[in-house]
Amino acid sequence: MAVTETPSLLRFGSFELDVRSGELRRNGTRIRLQDQPLQVLLTLLENAGEVVTREELHAKLWPADTFVDFDHGLNAAVKRLRDALGDTADHPRYIETLARKGYRFVAPVTSNKASPETNLEPPSVSKDDPSRQRQFQLLAAAAAILLIGSLVGWLLSRSFRTVWPTEQRLTANPSDLPILRAVISPDGKTLAYADRTGLFLREIVSGEAHAVSLPDKFRAMPTAWFPDGTHLVVTKLPMPGETPSIWSVSVLGGTPRMLVDNAWVGILSTDASQLAFCRGDKYSESVWIEPTAGGEPRKILDNPAEMIGAMAWSADGKHLALLRRIYSAGYVGEEPSIMVASLADGKLEQLLSNPRLEDALAWSSDGRLIYSQVEPPPNTRESNLWTLSLDPRSGKPSGGATRLTIGPDAKTLPSLSSDGKTLIFLRQTAQAEIYIGELSNDLRSLASSKRLMLEEGTNRPYAWTADSQSVIFISDRDGSHRLFRQTPSQGAPEQVGNGDDHVVVARMNPSGSAILYSVVPPGRMETTPMSLMSIPTAGGRPRVLLQENAIANFQCARLPSNFCLIGRVSVNSLTFSSFDSETGAETEVMRLERPKIMKFNWSLSPDGTQLVMAEWMDQVNPAEITLLSVKDRSQRAIHIEGWSDVRSLDWAADGQSIWIGAANTTGTQALLRVDLKGNVTPFVIDDEHELGWAIPSPDGRRIAYWKASGTSNAWMLHGF
């Protein structure tokens, strides 16, 4: 009788789990995994192909006498496990979620467990039995034919199958400490990367890492290496009263040396004779080149509404590739394109334009341009790296594009070694979760805060129903941004409306009888109108109120006021028009002329008499908001001491204060309530996550806000 053995190794995909030691490896590289995610993985592997209920995992992870927020703890453990495996809930390769039931491991699992004994010897055949000999010969011939057919099929499959390059994980930062940027050394042996705690070096082969010594309050973002491999080009992030600047930092220690003031994202040409960098503001950047041996910088690109997402030098230093966006009015107004600038004659030629391009570029020594592109719906939270061969003399494409990576997550910020053989990039995940905050009796703090739902995805609140019971929010849980409503006590949300349109913003009409929301059709181009829709809160068919090319934001007051306002941004102005929430009829109310393009936050007071406005994420110290009278256009500024960055604005339910999403120069984010005299009351402060806006319930007792989390780690690509 065969003895049943417990397997010591479990294998799935490119992973191998040592059951005894608890070590998880991918292609031989150890993946750090905390105890609870490890226990979840073991349980799922032991029951591969079967549903493991949430209750079973609860019993496995926590003893009966342990008090813990089980739902949150299990969700966090599964999320960390998926991050380690490079898996997602939307498109699982390993772990499938069964809503409100549990999880199932769906990939094939093998082990080193002994197989049952098998007799491999052929049956004996008597030489005196011709029929048995003939039968054996036929069986042998059939087996040979099957073997040859299988071999031919395997060879054909190898000939026509796409073989993807192998990915290797280099860092294992947790979700509360994402890698912000990483660059590979010229020899491909050392990774320089930054997170919010500092600047670090990691040896690729040994995995050893250590911090780079920097002066106090010197926050550095690495953007390039010098060819000597001992110095980095970094952007120094500004402290209050400063501008960003570009510095040289020695990895061996020593005092940093400033290269360029009032500049960011410096990248060196291959021979380090030229430094390219950006200047300007967020929505009107210019590109400059300065000789590193000394000399005057020259501007090579300076257009209104220009935003530079990434840059890359050609190997000979004669061309510069640029990922740029031109900001224009409306929701879809940042059409990205990859351009190549010729430094000899100043000509700028477009390589490709695609609304799904991400801010990422690298140019290899053998003439391949590498960029990142978001996947089409319903996989828009994923992106992959692509490569395009360019002619070294003209900088023009010499063939078609080829995809380099597959699978979930966003892949961005590529960086290449000097010989072009080592490519690193960041794999990033992100999701936004809605929280319901109950205000204390004195309305000066949150008495409690609880997640609205357990599903993964990007979820953001926009309104409450008039009875203060249901949150109206937008979610991409099924790959498209759709409209939902849910009460805090409901187990699952209810979808509002239908169709394939992408929902952008949602508000309530003055009476609360209808939900107003703006949509864009799938694949919308800038010339295709957006639609402002209305659907009864109690249920019914949606209808179109109006169509415009540039619906940036809209909002309505509450009864007894019937005033609704829609805002449009152009290059030099911000225009407000009132509209009828029943007919969609519009009347221009005012136009504010601005000297430069800028995105704006604005919110209409509940009585419809005032606007509060701020330039979006414009870092000033202290932060400033403006109160504007709708009637007489009078203005008054309010300074928000201690904060330098206004990210969101929403009036409180009583119209006597304003909910503000803000940040300071160290990256700490907060939800503040600011009264009309400028007194600030912090409600939520977070050093680890991005905080979104706060939407107050009409009764003023609760707020719905969102908090974003995710992971970002460096990976290396082999065989590309």
C-alpha positions, 0 to 999 in steps of 0.5 A: 500500500502506498503511503500518503505524503504531505507535499512540501512544495506546491507549484502554480504558474511561475510560483513555488510555495515551500509548505514547511518554511512558508517561503513563496518564490517566483522564478527562484526569487523570494516574495515576502508574504505576511502570515495572514496572506500566507495562511490564506494562500495555503488554505486555498491551495489545499482546496484548489478548485473548490470554494473556501468560504469566508467563515472557513478562512475566519476560523483559519486566521483568527481564533474564536476568542479573537476580537477583530474586524473580520471583513476588513482583515480578510479583505486586506489579507486577500488584497496583499496576497493578490498584490504578491501574486500580481493578480486582480479580482476583476481578471483573476489568474489565481484567486477568484472571488465569489460574491458574499461566499468566499474564494476559489483557487482557479490555477492548476496546482502541482506538488512533489507528493508521491504518485500512486505506484504504476506498473510501467512494464508492458504485458508479457506476450507469448511468442507462440500466440500470433494474435497477441503478437499482432495486437501488440504490434498494432498498439505499438504502431498506434502509440508511435503515430500518436507520439509523432502527432503530439511532437509535431503539434508541440513544435507547431505550437512553439512556432506560432505561440507568443512567448512573453518576456519574463518579469521579475519583482525587485521590490516588495513595498507594502500598500502604505509605502508605494515606490514613487519612482525608480531608475536602473543604473547604466550597468544594470546592476543597481536600482535607485528608487524613492518612496515617501521615507527617502531615497534608496539603492538596491543591488539587483543580484543580492537584493541588498538595499540601503538608504542614500544619505541626504540633508534634512528635509531634502526629498529627492525623486530620482530621474536619471543616472550619470554614466559613471554610475556613482551619481544620480539626477534627482528632482528636489521636491519643494518645501514651503516658499521653494520651487522644485529644482534639479540636483546631482546626488552622489550615491557614495555620500557627500553634499548634493549639488544643484544643477538647475533651479526652478525645474523638474524631471531632469534627464541626461543624454547618453554621453551626459553632455546635455540635460533636458528638463521642464519648467512652467506650471502644471498646465503650461510646461516648457522643455529646455536643454542645457549643456552640462559643461556650462552654457545658456539653456535653450527652450525647445518647446513652449506652447500654451496648455502644454503638459509634458508627461515623460521625456527620453533621449535618443542614443546619439543625443540628436533627438528627444522624445516627448509624451505631451498632453494638450489641455482643453475644455471639458472632461476629455481634453488631454489628448496625449501624443508622442512627439520627437524633437530634432535638436538640429533644426528644431522640428517636432514630429508626431509619432503616434497619438492615442487617448490611452497613452500613459506618462512613460517613455524610454529609448533604448540604445538599439533604437527601440522606443518603449511606452505604456498604454492603458488597455481598452474597456473593460480593462481600463485599470490595466496598462502594458508596455509597448515598443516601437522601433525608430530609425536612428537617423530620422527618429521615425518609426521603422516598423509596427508596435509590439507589446512587451507585457501582459496581465493585470496592474498598470505598468509604467515609468520604464527605465533602461540600462546603457546597453538596453538589455535591462528594463525596469518598470513600476507595476501599480494597483489602485482603488478608491473606497467609500467611507461613511463618517458619522459626525459627533454631537458637537459636529467637530469630529467624526464619531465613527467611520465605516466602509460603505462596501467590500467590493474592489474597484474605484468608487467615488461618492457624488451626492446623497438622496434627499432623505439622507439615506442613500449615497449616489456614487460612481464605480468601475467595478465592472470595467466601465464607470457606472452610477450606483446608489446604496444605503450604509446598511445595504449589502450591495449597491443598486445600479442607476440607469443602464447603457455603456456610457461612461458616467463622469459627475452625478448630482441631485436636482433642487427637490431631490426628485431626480439624479442628474449625471453627465456621460460620455459615449464609449470611445468619445472624441473631443468633438463628440458632445457630452450629455447631461442626463436626468433620471427619477430618484424613485426609478424610471427611464433616463432622459437627455437634458442637454448636450455640450462639448465641455461639461466640466462640472455642474451643481444645483442648490436645494429648495426653496431655490431652483438654481442650477449652475454649469461651468465650462473651462476654456484656455483663458476663461471660466464661464458659468451658465444657469440651467433648468433642471427640467428642460435643460434651458441655459442662460449665461450668468458670468464669465471670469477671465483668467491670464492662464489655463488652469483647472478649477474646483468650485461648489455652489452653496445650498441656497444658490447665492455663493460659489467657493472656488480654488485652483486645483492642486495649486501649491501655495502657502498658505492655501487659499479659497475664494468666496464669490457672490453669484449676484454681484460678483464680489469676492473674498479670499480665505487663507487656510493656514498650515495647508498648501494644496486645495484638492476638493471643495464642497459646501456643508449642508447648512451653508455656514462652512466648507468641506475641503480636501487639502494637503501640505508640503510633506504629502500629508492629506486631510479633510477639513471643515472651514467656516466662513471666517477661516477657522479650520477643523480637521476631521480626517488626517492621513499620511499614507493614502490619498483622501478624496472629497467629502459629500455631506448628507442633507441633514448634516449628520454624515459625510461620504468620502473616499480614500485611495490605496494601492501598491507600487513596486519595481519589476524587471523584464528579461528577454525583451 
